[in-house]
Amino acid sequence: MRNEDCEPACAAPRPGHEFTCSARLTANGSVPPAGPALTRLADTGPEYRIQQCIAFMSQHLDQPLQVATLAAQASTSPSHFFLLFKRFTGSPPMDYFIRLRMQRACQLLARGRLPVKEVAAAVGYEDPFYFSRAFKCIHRVAPTEYRTRAQTAGTD
């Protein structure tokens, strides 16, 4: 599959704009509580609002999400939210959301208990074939191959 065939989230990042996921998911797929540095921020500061949106994203991985919804969560316009989000994370909001979904999918696949179809549904993809294509586009390997490699690595 060529990179042009992939959705925007899988395009190679521009230099200096690599994906950085500061919100590492816990085992149940949620964002861990904010650390001391974040709790010192004003409740209305842009960093805090972006972190709150990332937490919202993580709690809604199985649902469709729009930038307008996230912007409302951050009490800002969609265009301003897009700029703030990209400034603080290095990625557009929907690319970040897709990668959070894929990070959760990796966790589910590595456990090896759910069929790919159920993993796809758990991270908001109704069509398991589209999920597989998106997963392969981001991770450069099919979900079943990822599962096999993860389980093999766990037994070594």
Stockholm file with secondary structure:
# STOCKHOLM 1.0

chainA/1-156         MRNEDCEPACAAPRPGHEFTCSARLTANGSVPPAGPALTRLADTGPEYRIQQCIAFMSQHLDQPLQVATLAAQASTSPSHFFLLFKRFTGSPPMDYFIRLRMQRACQLLARGRLPVKEVAAAVGYEDPFYFSRAFKCIHRVAPTEYRTRAQTAGTD
#=GR chainA/1-156 SS CCGGGSCGGGSCCCTTCCCCCCSCCCTTSCCCCCCHHHHTSCTTSHHHHHHHHHHHHHHTTTSCCCHHHHHHHTTSCHHHHHHHHHHHHSSCHHHHHHHHHHHHHHHHHHHTCSCHHHHHHHTTCSCHHHHHHHHHHHHSSCHHHHHHHHHHHHHC
#=GC SS_cons         CCGGGSCGGGSCCCTTCCCCCCSCCCTTSCCCCCCHHHHTSCTTSHHHHHHHHHHHHHHTTTSCCCHHHHHHHTTSCHHHHHHHHHHHHSSCHHHHHHHHHHHHHHHHHHHTCSCHHHHHHHTTCSCHHHHHHHHHHHHSSCHHHHHHHHHHHHHC
//
